[in-house]
C-alpha cells in the first residue's frame, strides 16, 4: 500500500514538474481561450445537467462542491 | 424573499455604478431553464428548473454574483419497496406496491451569492446559498483559491464547501429499533410547530482540488480530486421497506458516508475540423462500497463565426451499496438481508446508463459595434439529452425496471452589458 502511494505521488510530482517545461506562449493561447476549449463551457447549463444526474446516481464529484438540496424526492 | 431580491438588485446597481471604465463590461445576466422527465413504470417524474444569475464587475479585480434557481417537481414515488421473494408469496402485492406510488409535488428554491477577488495570478472567492423545499432545508458556504503558474499554462484550484442541512421526519419513538420506525406520510407540517414532525441534521464537508494544464497551443488537460464527508440522516424519510413477513419499516442507512472521485479531462482542438474533442473520465468510490466509472465524449464544431453544434455521449456504470438488496425478506443472492441496514433506493443499486445528446450554441461578441446596439456579448444555448437507465437487480415487487428513459432539455441565455 505504502509502495503504491509513493509510486502514485512520485508520478504525480514528475508530471507536475514536467509542466514547468511546457511553454505555450501568450500569443499562442488564442485557441486555448476559445469557448469550445473550456472545461465548463456553459457552466449554468452544465450545472443543471450535473444536478439532475447526480441526484439519480450513487456517485458524485469532479464538477464542483457547492450545492444544497435535491429537488428530486 | 422580495426583500432579499431588492437588496440584491441594489447591490448590483451600486456595483455597476462603481465601475471605473465606461467601456468595460459591468453586468452579465445568465438565465437557464431545464426540464427533466422520466417514466419508470408510473412515476412520470417531471422537474422544471429555472435559474437566473447576475454577475457584476465593479472593478477589474472584483466580481460579485447573485442568483436564484428552483426545481419544480411533480410525479410519483414508490412509498413501499418490496422484492420478488416477498411478492412470490404475496401474489396480490405486486399491483399494490406499484400503484402505491404516492403523488408528490415539491418546490425547491435556492438563493445564492458570492464574490471573487483577483490579484495578479491569484484569485480568492467565497459564497453561500440557502435552499428550501417542503421537506429539506440547506445552508451552505464555500470558499475558493486559485493560482496560475508557468506563464498561465498551469492553474491550480482548491474549493471547500460546508452544508448545514435539515431533513423533515416523523417523530419516532426514541426507544424504537430501526425495524419499528415508520415512514413520513407527507411533508405537510414539516418545518412548522407540528408536534408529529421533527428535523434530522445532515452536515456535509466537501473538498476539491483541480489542476488544469495547457500542454500545447491546442491541447489541455484537467485533473480533479473530490472528497466529501457526510454525517446525518441520509435515508428517504417517505419510503418503507418490506423486511419480513408483515413487517415494513422506514429506510435505514448508515449515518456516515465518505465519497471520493477522481476525474480526468482532456480538450483537443482540431484545426482542420474547426472544432474540439473533449474527453472525460471519472472514477468514484465511497465507504458504502459503491464503485463507479464514467466515460464522456463530446465533439463540438463551428459552422460559421457565431454558430456551433456539439454531440455528446456518456457511459456510466456503478456497483451497489454493500447493504443494498432487492428483497430484505429473503431469497437467494443478490436477494436477502445484508446486515443491519435496508434501503429501497434504486440509486444505491447496481446499474448502468447511457446518455447521448446534442447542443447548439449561438454566440455573438461585440466588435466595433455592440450586439444589437447595447450588448457586449450575447449567447443562446439549447441542449437535449436522452438517458437510458438499466437497473441490473432493482425491481418493484419483482417487476424489472429496465429501459427507463429520462429526457433532458436545457435552454440558456446570456448577455453582457
Interface residues (C-beta under 8 A of the other chain):
Chain A: X16 X19 X20 X22 X23 X24 X25 X26 X28 X29 X31 X32 X34 X35 X36 X37 X38 X39 X41 X42 X44 X45 X48 X49 X51 X52 X53 X55 X56 X57 X58 X59 X60 X61 X62 X63 X64 X65 X66 X67 X68 X69 X70 X71 X72 X73
Chain B: X30 X31 X32 X34 X36 X45 X47 X49 X51 X53 X70 X71 X73 X75 X77 X104 X106 X108 X110 X112 X127 X129 X130 X131 X132 X133 X135 X136 X137 X138 X139 X140 X142 X149 X150 X151 X152 X153 X154 X159 X160 X161 X163 X165 X206 X207 X208 X211 X212 X213 X214 X215 X216 X217 X218 X220 X222 X224 X226 X228 X236 X238 X259 X260 X261 X262 X263 X265 X267 X269 X271 X275 X276 X278 X282 X284 X286 X288 X290 X292 X294 X300 X302 X308 X316 X318 X320 X321 X347 X348 X353 X355 X359 X361 X363 X379 X381 X383 X385 X387 X389 X406 X408 X410 X412 X414
